Amino acid sequence: MSIFYFKTIRIILNLHKIFLYVFLKFFQVYSSGNFESYKYYGDKKLLVNIEKYLDLPSVDSFNYSHTPKKTLIIVEKFTFKIFIQNILNLPRLRVIDRHYFGLVGANSLFRLLFNDFTNKNTKELIIKNSYENYLDLISELKNKKDIYVLGNNEDFSHILESHNPKYLLTCNSAINNQKIFDSELLILSFSDPLFHFGLNNQAKEYRKKLEQVLNNKSLNKVYLVVPIEGIPLVKKLNIPEKIIIVGLDSTYFQSKLIKIKQNKVFTRNSHNVFTQYLLPIASVNPNLIHIGAVTFASQDSYNNKLWKHDSKIKKTSNYNFAFDESFFADRDFKKYYKFHDKQLSRIMNKIPNKRIITNE
């Protein structure tokens, strides 16, 4: 979690939650993955979705002083009482409270399948297969000419229609424009823990739509690029085996656009799919890279609203529910856009052979 772009007053009021989250995140990220059950505390209606999400029912009975070592504790509504009750079980505590602070609830839920319920051997196999798929992607991409990297802003559909990219890297709601699948090579990325991997209706609809568009028998070569933690959920989707899945990891302390370590592919964590995944992958190609449908620094973007999106593929109202949760409620969008602009500028400066597509 980055606190660089959250509201200052919200950071101060939630310092205790931030410190606790950093502590709990350590145990989740380095979890053995050998958990076999979980005890759930929270809304019972949400539990139905969680059980489907994990393909595992919650245990009914639970004893705080005799907790089975392979039983996780998942808390939907965090309270100080629950913290005290589980003071001896903190390494097994996962807070998915959507009102906790910032991205905590969404991120903790997102990591459950890979980090907590996937054992070490299976994780290593996922990482190995993902790395091999990454090498396959790079071999396909590195010598192509005139590749296009497109975001989802209001120019997206126009650029797609005007340029008919043969080799395309794009993301998120681009799946709602069938024309992206006309590309000979398509690299499609999505990574949001709430809007793509979450339990809300929008995330469910996104995954359902993804299944629909990828089950087109006439598809050309398609790569899905997602966070490595998202692969178990993607594998649960009904998509053809010919769709190649690449999982990436990220760190905050990395100057290189892409770094390989122990079969894991790392990019710099920038909290934006365009700068964290699409541009670093595109950078392996030394030829001209066409970049468009992305919002660059401007005074108009520094307001407390969302970016403009292509209304043909995404309705801004679909995001509105997140303002009622900590995911957006704690966020200072002026800070976020400046943070994003800084990351975007840093990466663009490392791509020497590029062309920015302006509104034509």
N, C-alpha and C positions, 0 to 999 in steps of 0.2 A: 504494500500500500504506500502510495506517495502522498504526503501531506502538503506538498507544494501548492496545490491548487484548491485547497479547502478553505472555507470561511474561517478567519482567525478566531472569532469568538466561539465557533463550534469546535475548533481544535482545543482551545483552552478548557472548555466545559467537558470535553471528552478525553482529556489526557489519560485518565485512569483506564478508560476503555482501550485507548491506543496502546498503552504499555501491555495490557493484558493480551490484546490481539497479537502483538509481536511475539509474546511468549507462547501463545497457543499455536500461532502459525509455524513456529519452529518445529513443534512436535508433529504438526500435520504434514509439512513438507518432507520431513525425514521419518515419516511413519513407516513401520515395517510392512504395512498393508495386509496384515494377518487378521484383521478384525472379522469376526464371523456373525456378529449380531450388534444391535444397538438399542438403547433405551431412549425414547423420544419424549421431550417435554415441550408442549406447545399446543397450537391449534389442531384439533383433531381432523378438521377438513383438509388442512395442508398435509397431514400425515398420510392420507390416501395417495396424494401425489408423490410424496417422498418414497413410499413403499413401491410404487410403480417405477420411479426414477432409479431406485437402487435394486429393484427386483428382490427385495428382502423385507419381510415384515418386522415391525418393532417388537421387542420382547415385552410381555405384560408386567411381569414382576421384576423388582429391582431392590437391592439392598446396598446402601451407600458404603457400609463398612466391609462388605464382602463382594465387591464388584468383580465379576469374571474378567480376567485379563484381556479376553478377546471380545469384550463388549464395549462399544463406543457410546458416548453420551452426546446426543444431539439436542441442542436447545434452540427452540424457535423464538422464545421470548425470554431474553436474559434479565435476571434480577440478581441483586446482591445476595439474596437468600440462596439461590441456586449456586452461586460462587462459593459461599461458605460450606454448603452441603457437599460440594465436590472438591474441596480444597486438597484432598489427598488423591483426587482423580484428574487433576488438571491436564496431564498429558493426553488424556482420552476425551477431553471436553472439546466439542465443536459448536461454535455459536453461529447460527444461520439467521439470526434476528435481522429482519430487513430494516429495523429502526436503530440498530446498534451504533454504527458510525461509518460513514463513507461507503466503501465497497466491501466491507467485512462480511456481511451476511451472504452476498452473492458469491464472493470468492471462496468462502469456506464451504458452501454448498457445492460449488463447481469442482472443488478438489476432492470431494468425498470418494467418488468412484475410483479414481486413479491412485490417490495417495493412501487412502485408508482401507479400501476393499479390493485392492489388487495386490497379490503377493509378489515378493521380490523377483521370482523367476519369470512370472508373466510380465512384470514391468520391464525387465531386461529384454524380453522378446519384443515387446512393443517398441522399445527404444531402438533395438537392432533393426527391426523391419522399417521403422520410420526413417532411420538414417539411410538405409538402402534406397528407399523411395526418394529421399532428398537427393541422393547422388544421381538417380535416374532423372529427376526434374532438372537438375543443373545441366546434365548432358543434353537434354532436349532444348534448354533455353539459351545456353551460353553463346551459340553461334548464329542464332536467329537475327534477322535484320528487321528493323522497324517494329519493335515490340511496344505495346501500349500499356501504360499503368494508369488506371482510372479509379477515382474515388466515386462518391455518390452524390455530389452536390448538384445544383439545379442544371448544370450543363451536361450531365452524364448521357441522357438519351440522345441529345442533339449530337454530341461527339461520336457516339456509337453509330448513329445513322450516317453521319457525314464521312467517317473515316473507315468504317468496316474493317476493324483491326483483325489481322490474320493471327497474331499472337497477342493474347490479352491477359493481363493481370488485373483483377478487380475484386470487389469485396461485398460483404453484407447483403443489402437489399437488391443488389444487381441481379439476383436470381429471378426477380420479378419482370425482367426484360428478357424475353426468350432469345433475342438476337445475340446475346453473349455466347450462346451455344453454337452459333455459326462459325466461331473462330476455330481455326485448325488446332490451336493449342490454347487451352483455357486454364489459368491458375486462379482459383477462387478461394478467398480467405474470409474467415469469420472467427471472432475470438471473444465476443462480449459475454461475460459470465451471467449477465442478467437477461439481455435481449436475445441471445442465441442459445445459451446453455442453461437457462433458468427454468423455473416451474410456472411462470406466469403464462397467460394465454398467448401473448405475443411470441414468446420463445417457442411454445408448442406449435404455433402456426408456422413459424419460420422453419422448424425441423420437418414439419409435414410438407411444406412447400418444397423444401430441398429434396425430399424423397420423390416427389412428383416429377420435378424437372430432371432429376438425374436418372430416372427410369425410362428416359427416352432412348430407344434402341439405336437411333441414328446419331448419337453423340460422338464427337471426335474425342481426342485425348483430353481428359480432365484430371486436374490435381486439386485436392482439397488441402489447404494449409490451415492448420488449427494449432492451438496450444497443445503441447504433449499431454497435458492433463485431460484434454477434451476427447482424446481418442477413444476411450472406453464407451462414452456416450454415442459418438459418431458410429462406432462399430455396431451399436444396437439398432441403428436406423436401417430401413429397408432400401439399401442402395446397391447397385451392381458391383460385382467384384472388380470390374475393370476400372472403377474409379480409384485413383491412387491417393492414399492419405499420407500426408506429411505432418509430423508433429514437431513444433519448435519450442524451445525454452527461452528464457530471457533473464537478464541480470541488469542491475542499475549501474554497475561499475564495469563498463566495457566501451572502449573507444572504437574497436573494429565494428563494421557493419554486420559481419557474420564471423563467428568463432566456433570451431569444432573442438569438443572435449569429451573423450570417452564415448564416442558415438552419438553424442547429443549436439544438436545444432543450436547455438545461442545467438540471439540478437539483443540489442539494448532495449530495456523496458521503457516504453514511451507512452503506454496507455492509449494507443491509437493504432488500429490495424494497418493503416496506410504507412505509417512511419516505422512500426515495429516489425511488420512482415513484408508488405508488398515492395517497398523501395529497397530494403536490403537484398531481397531475392533478385529483383531486377538488376541490381548493381553488378551481378556476376557477368552480365552481358556487356562487352566492351563497345558494342555498336550503338547507334543512335537510339535513345530511349525517349518516347513521347509520353509526357506526363500531363494529365488533365483531370477535370472534374474534382479538383481539390481546392479548398479555400486557403489562400495565403494571407499573410498579415494585412490587416486593414483596420481602420478605426471602426468600421461598421460591424466587424466581427467581435469587437470588444464590448459586448453587452451581455446582460444576464439572460440571454435566450440561447436556444439551440442554433446550430448552423442551419443554413438553408439546405434542404434536400430536394432531390428530384421528385416532384409530386407524382410522377408516373410510376415510380417504384417504391416510394415510401411516404406515408402520411405522417407529418410531424406529430399529429395527435396521438399516434401510437406510442410515443415516448412519454406522454403526459403523466401516466401512472407513477413513473419513477420519481416525479417531484414530490410525491407523498411519502416516499421512502428516503432513507438516508443516502441512497445511491446518488440522487441528484440534490436532495434537500440540503446536504452539508457542503455542496460544491459551490465555489465562486467561479463562475464561468469566465469572467475577465481574466482571472489568474490561469484558468485552464487553457484558454486560447493562447495566451502568451507562452505558457509552458509548451504547448503543441507547436507554436510557431518557431520556438527555439530549437526543438527537436527536428522539425521539418527543414529548417535552414541548415542545421548541422549535417544532415544526410544529403541534402541537395548539393552542398558544397563538395561532397565526396563522389558525386556522379558527374564526371567532366563532360561526357557526350550526351547532352540532353536537349530536349525541346519542350518548352511549356506551351500547351495548347490553350489559347485564349478563346473567349466566346466569339464564335464566328457567325 
